[in-house]
Amino acid sequence: MKNISHILQDEFIGLDVKVVKSTNPSCVNLRGRVIDETKNTFRIICKDGEEKVLIKENCVFHFTLLDKTIIEVDGKVLIGRPEDRVKKMIRRRW
C-alpha cells in the first residue's frame, strides 16, 4: 500500500481531476486538468478546451496522481493558500 499521507501538502497544478460530489449539480462529473489554484478555487481546463472554476469548499475531488493512483479528497481540507498548505504540518487522524 502506498503512503499518500503527504498528498495534502503536494502541488495539485498539472494533475487530472474529477468532481465526484458537489453542492452545485452542474459541477458533478466535470473532468479536466488543474491549471491554477487559489485560496478557495481550482481552475481546470476540460477536454473541450473550456476553462471552469471550481470552489474547493463545495466539492469532493478524485485526483489522478502521476503513477495513475486515484485518491479522493474533500475540498474543505484544501482551503487555504497553496504556499501555506505546503508548509503546514498535517495531524494524522487515522
DSSP file (Angstrom, degrees, kcal/mol; ACC not computed):
  #  RESIDUE AA STRUCTURE BP1 BP2  ACC     N-H-->O    O-->H-N    N-H-->O    O-->H-N    TCO  KAPPA ALPHA  PHI   PSI    X-CA   Y-CA   Z-CA
    1    1 A M              0   0    0      0, 0.0     2,-0.2     0, 0.0     0, 0.0   0.000 360.0 360.0 360.0 138.8    0.0    0.0    0.0
    2    2 A K        -     0   0    0      1,-0.1     2,-0.9     2,-0.0     0, 0.0  -0.512 360.0-124.0 -81.7 147.9    1.3    3.4   -0.9
    3    3 A N        +     0   0    0     -2,-0.2     3,-0.3     1,-0.1    -1,-0.1  -0.820  38.7 164.0 -90.3 106.1    1.8    6.1    1.7
    4    4 A I    >   +     0   0    0     -2,-0.9     3,-1.6     1,-0.2     4,-0.2   0.089  37.8 113.1-111.2  23.1   -0.3    9.0    0.5
    5    5 A S  T 3  S+     0   0    0      1,-0.3     3,-0.5     2,-0.1    -1,-0.2   0.720  73.6  60.6 -66.3 -19.2   -0.4   11.0    3.7
    6    6 A H  T >  S+     0   0    0     -3,-0.3     3,-1.9     1,-0.2     4,-0.3   0.502  74.9  97.3 -83.5  -4.2    1.6   13.7    2.1
    7    7 A I  G X  S+     0   0    0     -3,-1.6     3,-1.3     1,-0.3    -1,-0.2   0.815  75.4  59.3 -61.3 -32.9   -1.0   14.4   -0.6
    8    8 A L  G 3  S+     0   0    0     -3,-0.5    -1,-0.3     1,-0.3    -2,-0.1   0.700 107.8  47.5 -69.7 -16.5   -2.5   17.4    1.2
    9    9 A Q  G <  S+     0   0    0     -3,-1.9    -1,-0.3    -4,-0.1    -2,-0.2   0.375  96.5  98.4-101.9   2.9    0.9   19.1    1.1
   10   10 A D  S <  S-     0   0    0     -3,-1.3     2,-0.4    -4,-0.3    75,-0.0  -0.351  82.1 -97.8 -87.0 168.8    1.6   18.4   -2.6
   11   11 A E        -     0   0    0      1,-0.1    -1,-0.1    -2,-0.1    -2,-0.1  -0.717  27.7-168.9 -84.6 133.7    1.1   20.6   -5.6
   12   12 A F    >   +     0   0    0     -2,-0.4     3,-2.1     2,-0.1    22,-0.3   0.617  51.4 110.1 -99.8 -16.3   -2.2   20.0   -7.5
   13   13 A I  T 3  S+     0   0    0      1,-0.3    22,-0.2    22,-0.1     3,-0.1  -0.431  84.2  23.3 -63.7 128.8   -1.4   22.0  -10.6
   14   14 A G  T 3  S+     0   0    0     20,-2.5    -1,-0.3     1,-0.4     2,-0.2   0.229  95.5 119.2  99.7 -12.0   -1.0   19.6  -13.5
   15   15 A L    <   -     0   0    0     -3,-2.1    19,-2.5    19,-0.1    -1,-0.4  -0.573  67.9-114.8 -86.0 150.2   -3.0   16.8  -12.0
   16   16 A D  E     -AB  33  64A   0     48,-0.9    48,-2.4    17,-0.2     2,-0.3  -0.637  39.3-169.8 -78.9 141.0   -6.1   15.3  -13.6
   17   17 A V  E     -AB  32  63A   0     15,-3.0    15,-2.0    -2,-0.3     2,-0.4  -0.968  17.8-169.2-136.8 148.1   -9.2   15.9  -11.5
   18   18 A K  E     -AB  31  62A   0     44,-1.8    44,-2.7    -2,-0.3     2,-0.6  -0.998  22.4-133.3-134.5 137.0  -12.8   14.7  -11.5
   19   19 A V  E     + B   0  61A   0     11,-2.2    10,-3.0    -2,-0.4    42,-0.2  -0.814  27.1 172.2 -89.7 119.3  -15.6   16.2   -9.3
   20   20 A V  E     +     0   0A   0     40,-2.6     2,-0.3    -2,-0.6    41,-0.2   0.731  67.3  18.7-100.5 -26.5  -17.5   13.4   -7.7
   21   21 A K  E     + B   0  60A   0     39,-1.3    39,-2.3     6,-0.1    -1,-0.3  -0.995  67.3 159.6-141.9 145.9  -19.7   15.4   -5.3
   22   22 A S  E     - B   0  59A   0     -2,-0.3    37,-0.2    37,-0.2     6,-0.1  -0.976  46.3-130.4-161.1 151.1  -20.7   19.0   -5.3
   23   23 A T  S    S+     0   0    0     35,-1.4    36,-0.1    -2,-0.3    -1,-0.1   0.684 104.0  68.3 -74.5 -17.5  -23.4   21.3   -3.9
   24   24 A N  S >> S-     0   0    0     34,-0.3     3,-2.2     1,-0.1     4,-0.6  -0.901  76.7-156.5-101.1 108.0  -23.7   22.6   -7.5
   25   25 A P  G >4 S+     0   0    0      0, 0.0     3,-0.6     0, 0.0    -1,-0.1   0.753  88.9  64.1 -59.4 -25.2  -25.2   19.8   -9.6
   26   26 A S  G 34 S+     0   0    0      1,-0.2    -3,-0.0    -3,-0.1    -2,-0.0   0.664  98.9  55.6 -73.5 -13.5  -23.7   21.2  -12.8
   27   27 A C  G X4 S+     0   0    0     -3,-2.2     3,-1.9     2,-0.1    -8,-0.3   0.681  79.7 109.4 -89.5 -19.1  -20.2   20.6  -11.5
   28   28 A V  T << S+     0   0    0     -4,-0.6    -8,-0.2    -3,-0.6     3,-0.1  -0.352  86.8  13.0 -62.8 136.2  -20.6   16.8  -10.8
   29   29 A N  T 3  S+     0   0    0    -10,-3.0    -1,-0.3     1,-0.3     2,-0.2   0.532  86.0 149.9  72.6  11.3  -18.6   14.6  -13.2
   30   30 A L    <   -     0   0    0     -3,-1.9   -11,-2.2   -11,-0.2     2,-0.3  -0.563  25.6-168.9 -69.0 137.0  -16.6   17.5  -14.5
   31   31 A R  E     +A   18   0A   0     -2,-0.2    16,-0.4   -13,-0.2     2,-0.3  -0.941  23.6 108.1-127.3 149.7  -13.1   16.3  -15.6
   32   32 A G  E     -A   17   0A   0    -15,-2.0   -15,-3.0    -2,-0.3     2,-0.4  -0.987  60.5 -70.3 173.4-167.4  -10.0   18.2  -16.5
   33   33 A R  E     -AC  16  45A   0     12,-1.9    12,-2.1    -2,-0.3     2,-0.3  -0.947  44.6-116.1-116.1 134.2   -6.5   19.2  -15.6
   34   34 A V  E     + C   0  44A   0    -19,-2.5   -20,-2.5    -2,-0.4    10,-0.2  -0.535  37.9 167.7 -70.1 124.7   -5.8   21.7  -12.8
   35   35 A I  E     +     0   0A   0      8,-3.1     2,-0.3     1,-0.4     9,-0.2   0.572  64.1  13.1-113.6 -15.5   -4.2   24.8  -14.4
   36   36 A D  E     - C   0  43A   0      7,-1.5     7,-2.9   -24,-0.1     2,-0.4  -0.984  57.8-161.6-158.6 150.9   -4.4   27.2  -11.4
   37   37 A E  E     + C   0  42A   0     -2,-0.3     5,-0.2     5,-0.2     2,-0.2  -0.999  10.8 175.1-137.8 133.4   -5.1   27.1   -7.7
   38   38 A T        -     0   0    0      3,-2.6    42,-0.1    -2,-0.4    -2,-0.0  -0.579  53.0 -79.7-119.4-171.8   -6.1   30.0   -5.4
   39   39 A K  S    S+     0   0    0      1,-0.2    41,-2.4    -2,-0.2     3,-0.0   0.887 126.5  12.9 -57.8 -41.9   -7.1   30.0   -1.7
   40   40 A N  S    S+     0   0    0     39,-0.2    16,-2.4    16,-0.1    17,-0.4   0.426 121.5  53.5-118.5  -1.2  -10.7   28.9   -2.4
   41   41 A T  E     - D   0  55A   0     14,-0.2    -3,-2.6    15,-0.1     2,-0.4  -0.924  52.6-148.4-138.9 159.2  -10.8   27.7   -6.0
   42   42 A F  E     -CD  37  54A   0     12,-2.4    12,-3.2    -2,-0.3     2,-0.5  -0.977  16.7-151.0-115.7 138.4   -9.3   25.4   -8.6
   43   43 A R  E     -CD  36  53A   0     -7,-2.9    -8,-3.1    -2,-0.4    -7,-1.5  -0.961  22.4-176.8-106.8 125.2   -9.3   26.4  -12.3
   44   44 A I  E     -CD  34  52A   0      8,-2.8     8,-2.5    -2,-0.5     2,-0.5  -0.856  23.0-140.0-120.1 155.7   -9.4   23.5  -14.6
   45   45 A I  E     -CD  33  51A   0    -12,-2.1   -12,-1.9    -2,-0.3     6,-0.2  -0.975  23.1-146.1-114.3 124.0   -9.3   23.1  -18.3
   46   46 A C    >   -     0   0    0      4,-3.0     3,-1.9    -2,-0.5   -14,-0.2  -0.270  30.4 -98.4 -82.3 171.2  -11.7   20.5  -19.7
   47   47 A K  T 3  S+     0   0    0    -16,-0.4    -1,-0.1     1,-0.3   -15,-0.1   0.788 122.9  58.0 -62.8 -28.5  -11.0   18.3  -22.8
   48   48 A D  T 3  S-     0   0    0      2,-0.1    -1,-0.3     1,-0.0     3,-0.1   0.405 121.6-106.3 -83.3   4.6  -13.0   20.6  -25.0
   49   49 A G  S <  S+     0   0    0     -3,-1.9     2,-0.3     1,-0.3    -2,-0.1   0.396  75.9 137.1  89.8  -2.7  -10.7   23.5  -24.1
   50   50 A E        -     0   0    0     -5,-0.1    -4,-3.0     1,-0.0     2,-0.4  -0.587  47.6-137.4 -80.1 137.6  -13.3   25.2  -21.8
   51   51 A E  E     -D   45   0A   0     -2,-0.3     2,-0.3    -6,-0.2    -6,-0.2  -0.784  21.0-173.0 -95.5 138.2  -12.0   26.6  -18.5
   52   52 A K  E     -D   44   0A   0     -8,-2.5    -8,-2.8    -2,-0.4     2,-0.5  -0.954  17.3-142.4-127.9 148.6  -14.0   26.1  -15.4
   53   53 A V  E     -D   43   0A   0     -2,-0.3     2,-0.4   -10,-0.2   -10,-0.2  -0.962  18.7-164.7-111.6 124.2  -13.6   27.5  -11.9
   54   54 A L  E     -D   42   0A   0    -12,-3.2   -12,-2.4    -2,-0.5     2,-0.5  -0.916  17.7-132.3-112.3 132.4  -14.5   25.1   -9.0
   55   55 A I  E >   -D   41   0A   0     -2,-0.4     3,-0.8   -14,-0.2     4,-0.4  -0.733  13.9-147.4 -83.5 123.9  -15.0   26.2   -5.4
   56   56 A K  G >  S+     0   0    0    -16,-2.4     3,-1.5    -2,-0.5    19,-0.3   0.893  92.0  57.5 -59.2 -44.5  -13.0   23.9   -3.2
   57   57 A E  G 3  S+     0   0    0    -17,-0.4    19,-0.3     1,-0.3    -1,-0.2   0.775 106.8  48.9 -61.8 -28.2  -15.4   24.0   -0.2
   58   58 A N  G <  S+     0   0    0     -3,-0.8   -35,-1.4    17,-0.1     2,-0.3   0.464 105.2  66.1 -92.2  -1.6  -18.3   22.8   -2.3
   59   59 A C  E <   -B   22   0A   0     -3,-1.5    16,-2.4    -4,-0.4     2,-0.4  -0.829  57.9-148.2-127.8 156.8  -16.7   19.7   -3.9
   60   60 A V  E     -BE  21  74A   0    -39,-2.3   -40,-2.6    -2,-0.3   -39,-1.3  -0.996  33.2-156.6-116.8 129.9  -15.2   16.3   -3.4
   61   61 A F  E     -BE  19  73A   0     12,-2.9    12,-2.7    -2,-0.4     2,-0.5  -0.768  20.8-150.1-113.1 149.9  -12.5   15.6   -5.9
   62   62 A H  E     -BE  18  72A   0    -44,-2.7   -44,-1.8    -2,-0.3     2,-0.4  -0.985  23.5-164.9-110.2 116.2  -10.8   12.5   -7.4
   63   63 A F  E     -BE  17  71A   0      8,-2.6     8,-2.4    -2,-0.5     2,-0.7  -0.856  11.4-145.6-101.6 136.6   -7.2   13.3   -8.3
   64   64 A T  E     -BE  16  70A   0    -48,-2.4   -48,-0.9    -2,-0.4     6,-0.2  -0.906  19.8-148.6-101.9 114.0   -5.2   11.1  -10.5
   65   65 A L    >   -     0   0    0      4,-3.2     3,-1.9    -2,-0.7   -49,-0.0  -0.182  31.4 -96.0 -75.4 173.0   -1.5   11.1   -9.5
   66   66 A L  T 3  S+     0   0    0      1,-0.3    -1,-0.1     2,-0.1    -2,-0.0   0.787 126.0  54.5 -62.9 -28.3    1.4   10.6  -11.9
   67   67 A D  T 3  S-     0   0    0      2,-0.1    -1,-0.3     1,-0.0     3,-0.1   0.194 123.2-104.8 -91.1  17.6    1.6    6.9  -11.1
   68   68 A K  S <  S+     0   0    0     -3,-1.9     2,-0.3     1,-0.3    -2,-0.1   0.550  72.7 146.4  72.6  11.6   -2.2    6.6  -12.0
   69   69 A T        -     0   0    0     -5,-0.0    -4,-3.2     1,-0.0     2,-0.5  -0.628  39.0-146.7 -75.2 134.5   -3.3    6.2   -8.4
   70   70 A I  E     -E   64   0A   0     -2,-0.3     2,-0.4    -6,-0.2    -6,-0.2  -0.908  18.7-177.7-106.9 127.4   -6.7    7.8   -7.8
   71   71 A I  E     -E   63   0A   0     -8,-2.4    -8,-2.6    -2,-0.5     2,-0.5  -0.939  20.7-135.0-124.7 148.9   -7.3    9.5   -4.5
   72   72 A E  E     -E   62   0A   0     -2,-0.4     2,-0.4   -10,-0.2   -10,-0.2  -0.881  24.8-179.8-103.9 130.6  -10.4   11.1   -3.1
   73   73 A V  E     -E   61   0A   0    -12,-2.7   -12,-2.9    -2,-0.5     2,-0.4  -0.995  26.2-131.9-133.7 129.4  -10.0   14.4   -1.3
   74   74 A D  E >   -E   60   0A   0     -2,-0.4     3,-1.5   -14,-0.2     4,-0.3  -0.665  19.9-135.9 -76.3 130.7  -12.7   16.6    0.3
   75   75 A G  G >  S+     0   0    0    -16,-2.4     3,-1.3    -2,-0.4     4,-0.4   0.725  96.7  73.6 -61.8 -23.0  -12.2   20.2   -0.9
   76   76 A K  G >  S+     0   0    0    -17,-0.3     3,-0.7     1,-0.3    -1,-0.3   0.818  94.2  52.2 -62.4 -30.5  -12.8   21.5    2.7
   77   77 A V  G <  S+     0   0    0     -3,-1.5    -1,-0.3     1,-0.2    -2,-0.2   0.584 105.1  57.4 -81.6  -8.3   -9.3   20.2    3.7
   78   78 A L  G <  S+     0   0    0     -3,-1.3    -1,-0.2    -4,-0.3    -2,-0.2   0.454  74.9 121.8 -98.5  -2.7   -7.7   22.0    0.8
   79   79 A I    <   +     0   0    0     -3,-0.7     2,-0.2    -4,-0.4   -39,-0.2  -0.407  49.5  63.4 -66.2 133.5   -9.0   25.5    1.6
   80   80 A G  S    S-     0   0    0    -41,-2.4     5,-0.0   -42,-0.1    -3,-0.0  -0.557  96.6 -51.1 133.4 163.0   -6.1   27.9    2.1
   81   81 A R    >>  -     0   0    0     -2,-0.2     4,-2.3     1,-0.1     3,-0.8  -0.430  49.0-130.0 -66.0 136.2   -3.3   29.4    0.1
   82   82 A P  H 3> S+     0   0    0      0, 0.0     4,-1.7     0, 0.0     5,-0.2   0.873 106.7  54.1 -57.1 -39.6   -1.3   26.7   -1.7
   83   83 A E  H 3> S+     0   0    0      1,-0.2     4,-0.7     2,-0.2    -2,-0.1   0.808 111.2  45.7 -68.1 -27.9    2.0   28.0   -0.5
   84   84 A D  H <> S+     0   0    0     -3,-0.8     4,-1.4     2,-0.2     3,-0.3   0.849 108.2  56.4 -79.2 -35.8    0.8   27.9    3.1
   85   85 A R  H  < S+     0   0    0     -4,-2.3    -2,-0.2     1,-0.2    -1,-0.2   0.856 102.7  55.8 -63.8 -34.9   -0.7   24.4    2.7
   86   86 A V  H  < S+     0   0    0     -4,-1.7    -1,-0.2     1,-0.2    -2,-0.2   0.854 112.1  42.8 -65.8 -34.4    2.7   23.0    1.6
   87   87 A K  H  < S+     0   0    0     -4,-0.7    -1,-0.2    -3,-0.3    -2,-0.2   0.697  93.3 103.1 -84.0 -20.4    4.4   24.3    4.8
   88   88 A K  S  < S-     0   0    0     -4,-1.4     2,-0.4    -3,-0.1    -3,-0.0  -0.362  70.7-127.7 -72.2 140.0    1.6   23.2    7.2
   89   89 A M        -     0   0    0     -2,-0.1     2,-0.5   -80,-0.0    -1,-0.1  -0.731  22.1-144.1 -83.1 132.5    2.0   20.1    9.3
   90   90 A I        -     0   0    0     -2,-0.4     2,-0.5   -85,-0.1   -81,-0.0  -0.866   6.7-138.5-101.4 126.7   -0.9   17.8    9.0
   91   91 A R        -     0   0    0     -2,-0.5     2,-0.3     2,-0.0    -2,-0.0  -0.725  22.2-126.4 -84.2 126.6   -2.0   15.9   12.1
   92   92 A R        -     0   0    0     -2,-0.5    -1,-0.0     1,-0.1   -87,-0.0  -0.538  24.7-176.3 -74.4 135.7   -2.9   12.3   11.3
   93   93 A R              0   0    0     -2,-0.3    -1,-0.1     1,-0.1    -2,-0.0   0.157 360.0 360.0-116.5  16.4   -6.3   11.2   12.4
   94   94 A W              0   0    0      0, 0.0    -1,-0.1     0, 0.0    -2,-0.1   0.353 360.0 360.0-132.0 360.0   -6.1    7.5   11.4
